[in-house]
Amino acid sequence: MNIQVLQSDSFGRELSLSAGDNRTVDVRQPISVHCASGMLWVTVEGDSRDFFLRAGQTMNLVMHGKAIIGAERNSTITVELAGARANADWTVDPLPLPNPVIFNQPALSGA
């Protein structure tokens, strides 16, 4: 898989991706991914879910980490800071931490 880095200086501009093109984004602050045309596949580091955006759909990425944006077909996308597109079809928040495991927990008296 050929993946190119999407730099923050590309934010706010329309980008054309050919089918099979992929971009990785290091999400350090909330961003929005908008699919103006085509179809996108988005996956996020540490999250087992995959998301598909059709033309006209937007996704907010509120987590910190890497995301991969792939074009399922020829697509036009815009990536911008999340505040610019408040109404998103999906929002990916930071995943909750797993419940802590407590070892050597004393037994309850009277049980």
Backbone torsions as a table, in degrees:
resi	resn	phi	psi	omega
1	MET	NA	123.7	178.2
2	ASN	-89.0	115.1	-177.5
3	ILE	-121.1	127.1	175.6
4	GLN	-106.3	150.4	179.9
5	VAL	-81.7	132.6	174.7
6	LEU	-93.6	112.0	-177.4
7	GLN	-81.2	152.9	-178.1
8	SER	-64.2	-20.3	177.6
9	ASP	-71.9	-7.6	175.0
10	SER	-88.2	-10.8	-177.0
11	PHE	-61.7	139.1	177.0
12	GLY	86.9	-6.2	178.6
13	ARG	-109.3	147.6	174.2
14	GLU	-72.8	136.7	177.5
15	LEU	-122.5	138.6	175.7
16	SER	-98.8	129.5	176.1
17	LEU	-119.3	134.5	174.0
18	SER	-82.7	156.1	177.8
19	ALA	-51.8	129.5	-179.9
20	GLY	92.6	-12.8	176.5
21	ASP	-70.7	144.4	178.6
22	ASN	-131.9	146.4	175.0
23	ARG	-130.8	141.7	173.7
24	THR	-109.0	143.0	-180.0
25	VAL	-127.1	130.5	173.7
26	ASP	-90.2	102.1	-175.3
27	VAL	-81.2	110.0	178.9
28	ARG	-110.1	-17.8	173.8
29	GLN	-145.5	158.2	-175.2
30	PRO	-56.6	134.6	177.7
31	ILE	-130.1	161.7	173.2
32	SER	-116.7	139.3	174.4
33	VAL	-113.6	120.2	-179.2
34	HIS	-116.0	128.3	177.1
35	CYS	-96.4	104.1	-179.8
36	ALA	-77.9	-35.8	177.3
37	SER	-151.5	157.4	179.3
38	GLY	87.1	-147.5	-180.0
39	MET	-150.9	133.5	-178.2
40	LEU	-115.7	150.6	170.2
41	TRP	-113.2	131.0	179.6
42	VAL	-128.1	131.4	174.1
43	THR	-132.6	149.7	-172.1
44	VAL	-124.7	136.5	178.6
45	GLU	-54.4	130.3	176.9
46	GLY	81.9	2.8	-179.0
47	ASP	-123.6	124.1	-175.5
48	SER	-76.9	-8.1	-177.6
49	ARG	-81.7	150.4	170.2
50	ASP	-115.5	145.8	-179.1
51	PHE	-123.2	144.0	176.7
52	PHE	-121.4	126.5	178.6
53	LEU	-110.2	128.2	173.9
54	ARG	-93.9	169.5	178.7
55	ALA	-52.6	130.7	179.1
56	GLY	93.4	-8.1	-178.5
57	GLN	-95.7	151.9	-178.3
58	THR	-130.1	146.8	177.6
59	MET	-131.1	130.0	173.7
60	ASN	-95.2	132.2	175.0
61	LEU	-110.2	110.4	-174.4
62	VAL	-105.2	-7.9	-177.9
63	MET	-80.9	173.6	174.4
64	HIS	-112.4	132.6	-179.6
65	GLY	142.7	-165.5	-176.9
66	LYS	-96.3	144.8	173.8
67	ALA	-130.3	146.3	175.1
68	ILE	-114.0	130.2	177.2
69	ILE	-114.0	119.9	-178.7
70	GLY	-121.0	144.8	177.9
71	ALA	-92.1	116.8	176.0
72	GLU	-74.0	-29.7	173.3
73	ARG	-146.7	174.1	179.6
74	ASN	-51.5	128.4	-172.1
75	SER	-140.9	155.7	170.6
76	THR	-119.6	128.1	-176.4
77	ILE	-128.5	158.6	169.5
78	THR	-131.9	131.8	174.7
79	VAL	-116.7	128.5	-179.7
80	GLU	-148.2	169.6	177.6
81	LEU	-60.6	140.9	-168.2
82	ALA	-59.5	-30.1	-178.1
83	GLY	-62.7	-19.8	-177.9
84	ALA	-72.5	-24.1	-179.7
85	ARG	-131.5	86.3	-175.8
86	ALA	-69.8	-34.3	-177.3
87	ASN	-92.0	99.1	-178.7
88	ALA	-110.6	153.9	176.1
89	ASP	-76.3	-31.1	175.8
90	TRP	-138.1	151.8	170.2
91	THR	-132.3	128.2	176.3
92	VAL	-104.5	108.5	179.1
93	ASP	-91.3	167.8	174.0
94	PRO	-58.4	140.2	178.5
95	LEU	-70.0	142.4	178.5
96	PRO	-67.5	148.7	176.3
97	LEU	-70.6	146.4	178.2
98	PRO	-65.9	156.3	178.0
99	ASN	-61.5	137.7	179.9
100	PRO	-67.2	145.6	176.4
101	VAL	-95.6	126.6	-178.9
102	ILE	-108.1	119.4	179.1
103	PHE	-97.3	156.2	177.2
104	ASN	56.2	40.4	176.9
105	GLN	-74.7	128.6	-178.8
106	PRO	-65.6	145.8	178.8
107	ALA	-70.5	147.2	177.6
108	LEU	-72.1	135.8	179.4
109	SER	-74.8	143.8	178.6
110	GLY	83.4	10.0	-178.3
111	ALA	-85.6	NA	NA
